[in-house]
Amino acid sequence: MTEEGEIPFAMSGRKPVQKRAQATWNRLLDAAGSLLEEVGVERISTNLVAARAGVSPPTLYHYFPDKYALLAALGERLMVAQNALVVLDPEQDEAAIAAVLEAHVTLTRATPGGAWIMRMLRAVPQLAPIRIASHRAVAHALAERVLALDPRQDPQSTEARARLCVDLGYAAIELIFDEPDLPEAPALADAARAIRAVIAP
């Protein structure tokens, strides 16, 4: 939830409207997330996902034309859920920023294959634009809030600082999953301190 409503980053493709179809769509994505963690992005296939979700391949193709459309929707779903946790308040303190980062970690852990989805969005060239578009949307919304509070700031440099803040936070979340033995709270507190320093005018 943000102060200005949802961040304007929407999922592409055809997301079903009816509840039953939504349940199937989410079941397919959950199955894809679990398989992504188990077999990796190279070996995952639409047939594997359909079997894991308990549907026929034609049912899967009703929602996703191919493997990469399925993986794109998987990545977009996580980005939308993560963006919903962002608080567009340039004046929030380090503790509040750290709490938002912790909420992202919790959400990602609760998402089937969550950490692997994040890795996929950085490693697979066809899917990287999803992550970049999401980060740009968050950064733009944050920059608008900064400029609303202080119109004297330069829009271009404000946008650049906001973009850096977004990637600092994302990198911190990735680090928690890449280095599971790293003390989580201190790492997120350090990341929050860096974000606070960058966004401060």
C-alpha positions as CSV (number, residue, x, y, z in Angstrom):
1,M,0.0,0.0,0.0
2,T,1.3,3.5,-0.9
3,E,0.3,7.0,0.0
4,E,-0.8,7.6,-3.6
5,G,-2.4,4.2,-4.3
6,E,-1.0,1.4,-6.3
7,I,2.3,1.8,-8.2
8,P,1.5,1.9,-11.9
9,F,3.1,-1.4,-12.9
10,A,0.5,-3.8,-14.2
11,M,0.8,-7.4,-15.3
12,S,0.9,-8.0,-19.1
13,G,-1.0,-10.7,-20.9
14,R,-4.4,-12.1,-20.1
15,K,-5.2,-12.4,-16.4
16,P,-8.5,-14.2,-15.9
17,V,-11.4,-12.4,-14.3
18,Q,-13.6,-15.3,-13.1
19,K,-12.7,-16.7,-9.7
20,R,-12.4,-20.3,-10.9
21,A,-10.1,-19.2,-13.8
22,Q,-8.1,-17.1,-11.4
23,A,-7.6,-20.1,-9.1
24,T,-6.4,-22.2,-12.0
25,W,-4.1,-19.3,-13.2
26,N,-2.6,-19.0,-9.7
27,R,-2.2,-22.7,-9.3
28,L,-0.3,-22.8,-12.6
29,L,2.0,-20.0,-11.4
30,D,2.5,-21.7,-8.0
31,A,3.4,-24.9,-9.7
32,A,5.8,-23.1,-12.0
33,G,7.5,-21.4,-9.0
34,S,8.0,-24.7,-7.2
35,L,9.4,-26.3,-10.3
36,L,11.7,-23.4,-11.0
37,E,13.3,-24.0,-7.6
38,E,13.5,-27.8,-8.1
39,V,14.7,-28.1,-11.7
40,G,15.8,-24.6,-12.8
41,V,14.8,-22.3,-15.6
42,E,16.4,-24.3,-18.4
43,R,14.6,-27.6,-17.5
44,I,11.2,-26.3,-16.6
45,S,8.6,-27.0,-19.2
46,T,4.9,-26.3,-19.8
47,N,4.2,-30.1,-19.6
48,L,5.9,-30.3,-16.2
49,V,4.0,-27.3,-14.9
50,A,0.7,-28.7,-16.2
51,A,1.3,-32.0,-14.6
52,R,2.3,-30.4,-11.3
53,A,-0.8,-28.2,-11.3
54,G,-3.1,-31.1,-12.1
55,V,-4.4,-29.7,-15.4
56,S,-4.1,-30.7,-19.1
57,P,-1.5,-29.0,-21.4
58,P,-4.4,-27.4,-23.4
59,T,-5.7,-25.9,-20.2
60,L,-2.3,-24.3,-19.5
61,Y,-2.0,-23.0,-23.1
62,H,-5.4,-21.3,-22.6
63,Y,-3.6,-19.0,-20.2
64,F,0.0,-19.0,-21.4
65,P,1.1,-19.6,-25.1
66,D,4.5,-20.8,-24.2
67,K,7.0,-21.3,-21.4
68,Y,8.4,-17.8,-21.4
69,A,4.9,-16.3,-21.2
70,L,4.3,-18.4,-18.1
71,L,7.6,-17.4,-16.6
72,A,6.9,-13.7,-17.4
73,A,3.6,-13.9,-15.6
74,L,5.3,-15.6,-12.7
75,G,7.8,-12.8,-12.4
76,E,5.2,-10.1,-12.9
77,R,3.0,-11.5,-10.1
78,L,5.9,-11.3,-7.7
79,M,6.9,-7.8,-8.7
80,V,3.3,-6.6,-8.3
81,A,3.1,-8.2,-4.9
82,Q,6.4,-6.7,-3.8
83,N,5.4,-3.3,-5.1
84,A,2.3,-3.3,-3.0
85,L,4.5,-3.3,0.1
86,V,6.4,-0.2,-0.9
87,V,5.7,2.9,1.2
88,L,6.1,6.0,-0.9
89,D,7.3,8.2,1.9
90,P,10.7,9.9,1.4
91,E,10.7,11.0,5.0
92,Q,10.3,7.6,6.6
93,D,13.1,6.7,9.0
94,E,15.6,3.9,8.8
95,A,13.6,1.6,11.0
96,A,10.5,2.0,8.8
97,I,12.6,1.3,5.6
98,A,14.1,-1.8,7.2
99,A,10.6,-3.0,8.1
100,V,9.5,-2.7,4.5
101,L,12.6,-4.7,3.4
102,E,11.8,-7.4,5.9
103,A,8.2,-7.5,4.6
104,H,9.6,-8.1,1.1
105,V,11.8,-10.9,2.4
106,T,8.8,-12.5,4.2
107,L,6.6,-12.2,1.1
108,T,9.3,-13.7,-1.1
109,R,9.8,-16.6,1.3
110,A,6.1,-17.3,1.2
111,T,5.9,-17.3,-2.6
112,P,6.6,-20.7,-4.2
113,G,10.1,-20.4,-5.7
114,G,10.2,-16.7,-4.7
115,A,14.0,-16.4,-4.4
116,W,14.4,-18.3,-7.7
117,I,11.9,-16.0,-9.4
118,M,14.1,-13.0,-8.4
119,R,17.2,-14.8,-9.7
120,M,15.4,-15.6,-12.9
121,L,14.4,-12.0,-13.5
122,R,18.1,-11.0,-13.3
123,A,19.6,-13.9,-15.2
124,V,17.2,-14.5,-18.2
125,P,17.6,-11.8,-20.8
126,Q,14.0,-12.3,-22.1
127,L,12.6,-11.7,-18.6
128,A,14.9,-8.9,-17.3
129,P,12.7,-6.2,-18.7
130,I,10.0,-7.2,-16.2
131,R,12.2,-6.4,-13.3
132,I,13.5,-3.2,-14.9
133,A,10.0,-1.9,-15.7
134,S,8.9,-2.7,-12.2
135,H,11.8,-0.9,-10.6
136,R,11.4,2.1,-12.9
137,A,7.7,2.4,-11.9
138,V,8.5,2.3,-8.2
139,A,11.4,4.8,-8.7
140,H,9.2,7.2,-10.7
141,A,6.4,7.1,-8.1
142,L,9.0,7.7,-5.3
143,A,10.6,10.6,-7.2
144,E,7.2,12.2,-7.7
145,R,6.6,12.1,-3.9
146,V,10.1,13.6,-3.3
147,L,9.4,16.5,-5.7
148,A,5.9,17.0,-4.3
149,L,7.5,17.6,-0.9
150,D,10.3,19.8,-2.3
151,P,9.7,21.1,-5.8
152,R,13.1,22.9,-5.7
153,Q,14.9,19.6,-6.3
154,D,16.2,18.7,-9.8
155,P,13.8,16.1,-11.3
156,Q,16.4,14.2,-13.2
157,S,18.8,13.7,-10.3
158,T,15.8,13.0,-8.0
159,E,14.6,10.2,-10.4
160,A,18.2,8.8,-10.5
161,R,18.4,8.8,-6.7
162,A,15.0,7.1,-6.4
163,R,16.1,4.5,-8.9
164,L,19.2,3.8,-6.9
165,C,17.2,3.4,-3.8
166,V,15.0,0.8,-5.4
167,D,17.9,-1.3,-6.6
168,L,19.6,-1.0,-3.2
169,G,16.6,-2.5,-1.6
170,Y,16.2,-5.2,-4.2
171,A,19.9,-6.1,-3.9
172,A,19.6,-6.4,-0.1
173,I,16.6,-8.8,-0.5
174,E,18.6,-10.9,-3.0
175,L,21.5,-11.0,-0.6
176,I,19.4,-12.4,2.2
177,F,18.5,-15.4,-0.1
178,D,22.0,-15.8,-1.6
179,E,23.7,-15.7,1.8
180,P,21.4,-17.5,4.2
181,D,24.0,-17.5,7.0
182,L,24.2,-13.7,6.9
183,P,22.5,-12.1,9.9
184,E,19.3,-10.8,8.4
185,A,18.3,-7.9,10.6
186,P,21.7,-6.1,10.6
187,A,22.0,-6.5,6.8
188,L,18.6,-5.0,6.3
189,A,19.3,-2.2,8.8
190,D,22.5,-1.4,6.9
191,A,20.6,-1.4,3.6
192,A,17.9,0.9,5.1
193,R,20.6,3.3,6.3
194,A,22.1,3.4,2.8
195,I,18.6,4.0,1.2
196,R,17.9,6.8,3.7
197,A,21.2,8.5,2.9
198,V,20.6,8.4,-0.9
199,I,17.0,9.6,-0.9
200,A,17.6,12.4,1.6
201,P,18.0,15.8,-0.2
